[in-house]
Amino acid sequence: MRDAEIRELPELIGEQVRVSGWLYNARSSGKVRFLVVRDGSGYLQSVVVRSQISEKVWTEAERLTQESSLQVVGKVKEDKRAPGGVELQVEDLTIVQLSPEYPITPKEHGPDFLLNNRHLWLRSRRQHAIMRVRNELTYAIREFFHERNYVNIDSPILTPAACEGTSTLFETDYFGDTAYLTQSGQLYLEPAAAAHGKVYCFGPTFRAEKSKTRRHLMEFWMVEPEVAWMRFDGLLDLAEEFVSCLVTRVLDRCKEDLDRLERDVSKLEPATRRPYPRIDYGDAIAGLQGKGFDVKFGDDFGGDEETALADESGKPIMITRYPAAIKSFYMEPDAADPTRALAMDMIAPDGYGEIIGGSERIGSYELLEKRIAEHDLPRKAFEWYLDIRKFGGFPHSGFGMGIERVVTWLCGISHLREAIPYPRLLNRLYP
């Protein structure tokens, strides 16, 4: 007998194994009990036939309750109808801990109840599948950059200044000084790009944005590459290559999870093919006006506008060259029209909204100094950031991608709260 994970069992047909896990559900058919056991790697139908085991084992099988922890011993048998294509003919069974009545049952539960029990909700099939897609996505992100010789730079979470505007900062005391939870790792990546050329960071970011929409979290994870000598067109190419590779990877390696989520993968397949449509901001405004939207040049886009702009081909689209007045202070102006910034947003199709935002960065010391003053930012807090331009300034570009928004799109779910293990929402800090 050997200890085995459920994912290994298709290669162990005919062997006796012991599987440790939890009872997902159970049903009876006369003198046969069917136990669905999960261990994190998969689901296993374990068949307990009364005539083939001791009365003690049968009694233990009858005692089992939902989410009791247990170990089952038996022979692996091929069964194409069962989850994973195999089942276990149980010979012995040990209850490790008998669970009391489990709060989350097959009946319908409201979102507040499920979020209050998020630590248990993670065990459900749907949440399990979402987290596996997220896991594959994060692994693919790191592999994408590693294979292209990017250096991972861990940016600090506590910072002395804002990156994306002061209105959404979480403030905290730092031994008598004021510090903020980071909104982005970008500013700290830029000096690293001067050291290594191609860098990225991947970690949590925070926005004190009092929003209750399905597209917002207070804490989320973001991956941000920054590339020395890359101009705006190269940034668009990088973003496009990045997303197409990630979608291809998830479709290839998460078939079972996407099937469990009932995701229509035909809606994701177009995103594996490049190029993606690129639309000038001015053309996007005109297009929205033609569809009856009350927007004018200089407006930012909300969720409804992003949905309306999404390309009918099913591919993400890139909106380019936004008005500089509605974008961040560090974005390089368009040489052809300095009122525009060399900025881009990538919008996912089917109403999933913005998944990437990026720009070419200002390379000039004098211009950046001017922008810091125009945005009324504390000069002292940005002296180090100005140093990047003072000591060997260079053109560079980068973007940020929110992981939860991409997971939401890939999984076909409606709210970001399911795309992160423990969501932090307005008025929710538990568990």
N, C-alpha and C positions, 0 to 999 in steps of 0.2 A: 504494500500500500504506500502511496505517496500523497503528500499534500499538494494540492493544485488550485490554481485560480480558474474561474469559470471560462475565461477567454482561451485557456489552454486545452480545454476538453475535446474540441474537434480533432486534435492530434493524439488523443489518448483513448480512442474507442476500444473497448474490450478490457481496459485496465481498471483495477480497483483504486479509487482515490478517496481522499477526504477533503471536503470543501467546507471552509469556515465562512459564515456570513450571517444574514438576517432574513427572516421570513417576510417576503413581500406580500404574498397572499396565499390562501389555501382553499381547496374545495374537496368535497367528498363524492364518491360514486360507489355506494354500497360498502364493500370491504376494501376499497382502494382510496387512498388519499393522495391528492396531488399538491405538492408543496412547491411554490415558486420561491427559490432562494436567490438572493442577490449578494454579491460580494464587492461591488464597486467596479469590477471588470466586465460584468455581464449578468444575465438572468438565466437561471437553471431550473427546469422542471424536474423535480425529484419525486419519483413514484414510490409510494409506500403500499405494498400489497400485504394485507393482514396475514394471509396464509404462508407468506415467505419470510416473515420476521417474528421475533419473540413478542409475547403479549406486552412485555415492558416497553419495547420500542413502539408498538402500536399505541399504547396509552400515552407515551410521551408525544407522539405525533398528533394525537387528538387534543392534547393540552396546549399545543402551540398557539400563540396569539400573534397578531400582526406586529412586525418589527422585533419579535423575540430574537435574540442572538443564539446561534446554534452551530453545530457541526454535523454534517451528514457524511456517511461512508457508504460506498456502493460501487457498482460497475457502470462505466460509461457506455451508453448504447446510442447508436445512430437513430435519429428520428427527425426527418425533414420538417415535420409539422411543429416541432418544439422550437423555442427560442434558441438561436445559435446552432440549430440542426442536431442537437444531442439532448438526451435526458439521462438521469441517474436512476438506476434501479437500487433503491435504498436497502442496505443491509443492517445499518446501525445508525442511531441518532442520539445526539447529546444536546440537551438544552443548557446553554451557558448562562442565560438570564432570561427569565420569563417576563415579557413586557406587560405592564398594565394596559388598560384600554388606551389605544393610540389616538391622539387628538385628530389626526388627519385621516379621514376615512374616504372611501370611494365616492361619497356624496359630494354635492357642490358646496364649496366654501367661498366666502367673500374675500376680497383682497386684503382687508385689514387683518382678518383672522390669519390668513396665510403669511402675511408679513410679520405678524407678532410671533409666529411659529416658524420663521425662516430657517432656523437651525434644524428643524425637522423637515420642512418643506423641501429642502435640498435633496432628500432621499427619494422623492417621487421620480417616476420615469421621465417626465417632461423636463424637470429641472436638472436631472442627471444628464440628459442629452444636451441641454443648453451649455452646461459647464464643460462637457467634453468638447463641444465645438469651440468654446472659448479657449480651452487648453490647446487645441490644435492650432488655432489662430495665433496665439501668443508664441508658440514654438516656431511656427512658420515665419513670423515677423523677425525673430532673432536670427533664424537661419538665412532669411533673405539678405539681411545686412551683413552677417558674418561672411557669407559667400562672396560678397562684393567688397570685402576688406574695409568695412566700416568699423570704427572703434566704439564700443559701448562706454559712455560717460554717465555716471550717476550724478544727476543734478540735485542740489539740496532741496529739502521740503520747506525749511524755514528760510525766508528771504527778507531783506530790508526794504524792498520796494516792489511796486506793482509791475506786472508785465502786460496785462490785458485791460487796464483801467482800474481805478481805485474803488469803484462802486460795488465790486463783488469780492472784496478781500475779507478773509477771516483774520482778524487781528488777535495777537496774543502778546503777553508780557515776556520779554527776553532779558531777565535780570536787570530790570529797570529801563531797558530800551524797548521800542516797539518792533515786533517782527510780524510777518504775515505768512500764512500757509500758501505755498506756491500755486500760482495759476498756470504755470508752464515752466518747463525746463529750458526753454529756448535761449534766454539771455545768457545762461551759463554754458550753453553748448557753443555759442559763437566763438568765445576765446579758445575752446577746445578744438574747433575747426581750424583755427590758426596754428594749432600744434600738430594736429593729425590729418588734416585735410577733409576726411569723411568721418563723421561721428553721428551717434544717435543716443537718445536717452529713452527710457521706458519705465514709467512709474506713476504713482498716484498724483493727481492734481485736484485743486479745490476751488469752487466758485460759490460765494455766498450770494447766490442769485435766488430771490424769493419767487421761484417759479414752480408751478404744479403741473406743467405739461408732461406728456409721456416721453419727451425727448431730453429731459434735464435731470441731473443728479447733482448733489452737493459735492460728492467725491467720486471721481472717475479715473480711469487709467488712460494714459495717452502715450503714444510713441511719436518721437520727434526726431527726424534726421536733419542734419545741417551739413551743407557741403560747400567747401571753399572753391572759389572760381566758377561756381555754377550760376548761370544766368537764368532768367525767367523761363525761357522755352525749355531748358534742360530740366527745370523743376517740374513742369507739366509732364514731361516724358517720364520722369522718375515716379511721380504720383500714379500715373497710368499703369506703368509696369508693376509697381508695388501692389496695387489693388487687384489687377488681373491675376497676378501670381498667387495672391492669398485666396481668392475665390476658387481658382483651379485646385489649390491644395485642399481646401475644405471639401469641395465636391468629390475629390478623389479619396480622401481618407475618413470622411465622416458620413458615408452613405447610410449606415444603420441609424445613426443619431438623427440625421435629417429626415429619414423615413419615419422614425418614431415621433418626430415633431410634425409629420404630415406636411413637410415643406415641399412646395412645387418647385423642384430644382430646375425646371425648364425656364423659370423666371430669373435664375441666377446664371445660367449658361452663357447668355450674351456678354456678361461682364468678363468672361475669360478671354474675349477676343478684342484686340486692339485694332484701330485707335478708338478712343472715346470722343464724343462730340465736344467741341470747345466753342463757347458762346461769349461774345463780348458783352459786358455788363449793359451797355447802351442798347444792344439788340435784345437782351433779355427783358429790359424795361418795356421796349416797344412790343415785344411778343406778349407780355402780360397785359399791356393796355389793350391789345387786340383781342384778348380773351375776356375783357371786361373788368379787369382789376383796377382799382383806384390807386395807382402808384405813379410816382413821378421820378425823374432822374434825381438821384441823391438819396433815395429811400433804400433802406436795407430790406432784405427779404425775410419774411416770416415763414412758418411752416406751410401755409396754404400756397404761398407763392412758389416755394421750393417744389412742392408737389406738382404744381401746374407746369413748372419748367422742365420737370423730368422728361427725358427723351422717350419717345414711344418705342424705340428699338430695344428697350430693356437694359440699356447700358447706363452707367453713371455718366453725368455730364460735368464739365468744368466751366464755371462762370469766371471770366477773367477781367482784369483791369477795372477794378471798382473805383469809385470816387475816393480820393485820398482822405477827404473829410470824415468819412465813416469807417476808416480803417486805423490800425494802430500806428503809433508814432515812428516806429522803426522801419516802415516799409518804403522801399525805393520808389520814387516817382517815375512814371513813364516818360522817357525822354521826348516822345512825340506829343505828349500832353501832360504837363506836370501836375494838372489837377487830378490826374488819375494815378492810382498806385499799381505797381506790378504785383497784384494780389490775385489769388484764386481761391475758389471754394469748389469742392467736388460734392455733387449732390447725387445720392443714391436714388434709384428708381422706385416706383410703387409707393411713394409717400414716406420713405424712410429718412429723407432730409440730408442735411450736411454731414459728411463723414470725414472730410479733410478740409483744413484751411491752411493756406501758406502764402509765401511771398518771396520775392527777392528782397534782401535787407539793404538798408542804406549803407553805402560804403564810405561816404564822405564824412570826415570829422566835423567840418563846419555845418553841413546840413543836419546831421544828427543833433549837434549842439543846439541848433535853431529849433528843431522839432521838440526837443525836451523842454525848451522854454515855452514854446507855443502851447504845449499840453499841460503847462504849469506843474511839471514834475520836479521833485527835489533834486537839484543838480548834484549835491554831495553824494546822494545814494547811487548816482549813475556815473561817477567819475571812472570807476573801473571799466564800465561798459564803453565809455568814450575812449579809453586806452586802447581798445581793440583797433580803433580807427587811427589813433595817434601813432602807434608803433607798428607800421607795416599794414596799413589799411588794404582791404582787398574785397572784390565783389563776392557775395555768397548768398545762398538761398536755402530755405528749409520749409517744412510743413509740420503740422500736428494732426494726428488721427486719433479720435476717441474710440477706444476699443469697444465700449458698450454699444455705441451706435452701429458699429459694423456687425457685432454679434446679433443685435436685434434684426438687422437686415438679413443676414445669412440664415438665421433661424426662422424668419417669418413671424416673429412675435410682435406684440403691439406696444410694449412698454419697456423702457430701459431697466426697470426695477428687477426684471427677471434675468438680465444679462450680466449681473455682478453678484457675487456670492452674498454679500450683506449690503443692500442698498442704503444709502444715506439720502433721505428725502427731506423736504421742508416739513418740520414738525415730527420727524421720525429719526430716532437715534438708538432704537432697540430692535433686535438684540445686537 
